[in-house]
């Protein structure tokens, strides 16, 4: 854990430059707008450690799966989010010496991410080897209004008369960190540089994604448009405009870059280049400041609903806002073909693909912090990929419309190349079904079942019905050969969480079928015909499974057993491990990890989190107290679930410890991997730890429940939420909870088991 960035409620601040921290800072200061984004690479040359990265949503590369011995059902490829054209780079020479922050003396360095306005600022004073002092300032943002637009304002001045050479670049010669021998995934299409306009167009070597990056730039010296010498040139996948001029001491030089990035993901291929050129000319007709102001207003509007305020702990406040900020940067719900990659637009690890993280962790954040149409887009994403989920299941031998959603995907096809994950971590199917249930609970939009939800549930239920098998010896249905959420256990039998969520899915699908058939018989009949559904026969089979499924339980400990054989392991708690053994995934062999008792993330406890009302408080306490001591939390998704459950059982010390871990995971580099990019999907966990954990927020039968408590480390906290798109504000301190209805309709709430109704524009106070 490294506390490097300065605490501030609305900003992330780097005060001073440490080259060894540069890749971490590049991740931390990443910016984006839900459709594309960029790591915070320095604009000038930098020959120190750096991971250059610019990413565009929907554009990826299907690299061929390579395994020693091919098995039926293996994915054909694994996906890579592509590092794409680098638009913010430049070269600056002063009296012939290049500005390279790894080689100059840095007198001062200050970088800030202004989260309220969605803008990255930097200022520095450097001393060149030739003795010249240079003041540099830069401002960069991705527009939240015009999603293809990004811009940079770069300004500098010297302390003496100098000869300047400034090169403005658009560079498509980029590689991915995980590429082999610096292989490029892009083919050259065209490049142009004339007057103040540049363009680079490239196309992926597979799938033919066309990407055009167009730039209009303006150079000002002391506020006057530059009219001197400029050389425009191009080489393969590269466009450049080079300015040469002299400046007087303290003359201000400003380079403004207006950039449009367009792709064939959003436009017909034949129009991509012309669209980029036309759009950038239109955008550059307005000032940098005007575009920044519009984007800032859009950010301010997002914060109006999704902000969480914490009084008495600046570090906690900063971390929580940072995580909310990055979630909004990654996903805005504009396009149902896009989803939430575990690294968002901040790095390449995990390929930029969609995991079950979205449904389990991110969807609950958007459900209460954003209009319901945004979370609905995440459900539509899965519905549009149902056919491929059915194809995926068919490759593994399943029939009759059974659907297995991929563990990792870009377009609905499975693209994870580890068999124990691809074939066995099937609990992901349950998270997708649970997301539908969760969405309807929060929004009341049961009509979504007829728009696609019912078909998704049916495909998943059919999968579970075929995935279990009947054990004559136990006279129970079992499920062998699975990997639960704890990926430190592979190919186990009867993982409790997987079996429980399968049972729940069958029950919930049956309920939805019956309700839909009763309320909407005509539409239901059309769906039944389309899916070849026999309600009576199929639900009869599901009933038999749910009534007879084997769910392992230990009588001695009175806890659910994670999987067969778990209790026969050497049960040594984590606190007995020597520190040099941690983290296990970096210090131990995989064989040793698999044989150990140690749990990567919530497994049985994931089930208690999802289905808490199925179990009494004693059951929650026993299982938490048994499993948490064996949990190493080496998944970024682990601390939040433990924080929420700890708060529920009254263990506030553990709840707060786990909250801090999930909230400052990247800012303090807990897992020693922030340089690879941020943990976007787990960032939702810090929000849930506050709102669901400390706030005790639940939605049951479409009614809001609150059981709030204020951590002793804070004075108070407050958040706004949307329930059926009606806004409420909740403020909690150590003595009372105040609820203010910001909407136009009365809202029914159950707070600490007391039912109340809060009228529009009214406030209710409850003694804690």
Number of C-alpha atoms within 10 A of each C-alpha: 13 10 11 16 18 15 18 14 21 18 22 23 21 20 16 15 18 12 15 11 14 19 22 25 26 25 27 26 24 26 29 29 28 27 24 26 24 28 24 26 23 18 18 17 16 16 10 14 13 20 22 22 27 27 25 24 25 22 23 24 22 17 14 13 16 13 10 5 5 10 9 8 16 21 23 16 17 23 25 23 26 27 26 26 26 21 28 26 16 20 17 20 17 20 15 12 14 18 20 20 20 15 14 14 15 17 14 14 18 15 23 20 24 18 23 21 21 26 22 22 19 18 18 20 19 21 19 20 13 11 11 16 18 20 19 19 18 20 20 24 26 28 26 25 16 14 18 21 24 28 24 23 21 22 19 19 23 23 14 15 16 18 14 18 19 19 19 25 23 27 25 26 18 20 20 20 17 12 11 9 7 11 12 17 22 26 18 16 14 18 24 19 22 16 12 15 22 26 29 29 27 26 19 19 15 13 11 16 18 24 27 26 28 32 32 24 20 16 21 15 18 14 11 10 12 17 11 9 9 18 13 18 16 20 11 15 22 24 26 24 22 17 19 14 15 14 18 13 12 15 17 17 20 23 19 23 25 26 30 27 27 26 26 19 16 11 13 12 15 10 12 21 25 14 19 25 22 12 19 24 18 11 18 20 10 11 12 20 10 10 22 23 14 16 23 22 16 18 23 16 13 17 20 12 19 22 20 23 20 23 15 14 16 16 16 23 20 23 28 28 27 25 27 24 23 29 24 21 24 27 25 20 22 13 17 17 19 22 27 26 29 28 23 35 34 35 33 26 19 18 25 28 27 23 21 21 21 23 26 24 23 24 24 21 24 26 25 25 27 22 20 20 15 19 25 22 19 26 23 18 17 23 21 16 18 23 19 20 26 23 21 23 24 18 15 13 13 19 15 15 23 28 28 30 33 29 25 25 21 26 19 24 22 26 26 24 21 14 15 17 19 20 23 19 22 24 24 24 27 28 21 24 27 21 22 23 19 21 24 20 21 23 22 16 15 17 13 16 19 16 13 17 22 24 22 27 29 24 25 28 31 22 26 29 21 14 17 19 15 15 13 8 6 10 11 19 23 21 24 18 15 23 25 31 26 23 18 22 23 19 19 18 18 27 31 23 26 28 29 20 23 29 24 18 27 26 17 17 25 22 13 19 19 16 14 20 17 11 10 13 13 12 14 20 14 12 18 18 11 10 14 11 15 11 13 8 9 14 20 12 12 21 14 13 23 20 11 16 22 23 22 19 15 11 9 6 12 13 20 21 22 27 25 16 12 16 13 8 11 11 13 13 16 17 11 9 10 8 9 8 11 14 14 17 13 9 11 12 10 13 9 11 18 15 14 17 22 25 26 23 27 27 24 24 24 21 17 20 17 15 14 16 10 9 10 9 11 11 16 20 17 15 18 20 13 16 21 20 16 20 23 20 23 19 18 22 24 26 29 32 28 28 30 29 27 26 25 24 15 13 14 21 14 18 26 23 14 22 28 20 22 30 29 22 25 28 24 18 19 17 15 14 14 23 20 18 26 29 26 27 28 28 31 28 32 33 29 24 29 30 25 25 29 28 26 21 19 18 16 13 10 18 16 18 21 21 19 26 24 21 19 13 11 15 14 21 25 20 21 25 25 22 23 20 18 18 22 22 18 22 21 25 20 16 11 16 24 15 21 19 22 20 17 11 13 15 19 15 18 18 18 14 10 10 11 12 13 18 17 17 13 13 15 14 13 13 11 15
